[in-house]
Amino acid sequence: MDITDFIRRLEDIAPPEIAEDMDDGKIGLVIEGKREITRAACALDATKHTVTKAAESGADILVVHHPPIWHAVHRITGLKREIFLPAFKAEMNIYSMHTNFDHARGGINDALGEFLELKNIEHMSLGVIGDCTMSLKEISQKLGGSMRVYGDIDRLEKSRSEGKTFRLAVVGGSGFDVELIEEAKDAGADVFLSAELKHDTIISQDIILAESTHYDLESVGMKKLAEKMGWTFIEDRPQRHDI
C-alpha cells in the first residue's frame, strides 16, 4: 500500500482536525521513509527500544501515540540520534496520532473503558464514564498494579460488598483537569481515574481520585489498534522500582 493511502486510513480512524491545539504541527507523518507500506508496527512512544525493534522487524512504518518531536530540534545527537538513526537507516516512516486519537470514537479512551469492562458508557468532553463492577484493587491489578487511590473508599467498598456498581470516569494520559473532574462529578462519577495527579488537585476534590501511569492507561488503546489493524505492538513499559 502506498504511504498516502495508509495515512488516509489512519486519518479515518483519528481525524487530524479533532486534535487539540497543542498538537498543531506535531502529529501525522513525523519521519518520512519509504513509500510502499507492507508491514507496520505500533507503540505508545517512539523510544530507542521501539524504533530499533520496529526497524529490525522489517516494519515500513511505526505508528505511535505521542509525538516524538515536541520541542524545536536544533541538532540530532545523543539519545535523539539513538532514537531516530534506526528509522533513517531502514527508511522507516514514523507517524503520530495523539489527541486526535484521544478524542476519536474507538480511540484511547473508548479502548480504556472497554478494557475496564465499563457498562452504560457515556462520553465526556474527554474520556468516558460508566458503571464498574470491579474493585479498585482489581482495577489496579488489571492496569499492572500501578494505581494509587486518594479519598474515602470505605463507602465505595461497602456498596460493592452489597453487590452494587459504582460510576467510574476514566481519562487516558494526563487528565486530572478540574473542569474534567467537575464534568465527571456532574455525570455521577464516584471515582475519577487518570494519570499524573498533583497535590493541589488531591486536596481540592471530594471525589475519589485514582492515579495510574500514563503508559498503563494509554498503551491499552494502542494495543487494541494494533490488534484491529494486524500490526505488531512493541511494548516499552517504563521500569518502575518501589523503594
Beta strands, then each sheet from edge to edge (+ up, - down):
strand 1: 28-31
strand 2: 40-43
strand 3: 61-64
strand 4: 93-96
strand 5: 119-123
strand 6: 128-132
strand 7: 148-150
strand 8: 166-170
strand 9: 191-195
strand 10: 208-212
strand 11: 232-233
sheet 1: 1+ 4- 3- 2- 11-
sheet 2: 5+ 6- 8+ 9+ 10+ 7-
end
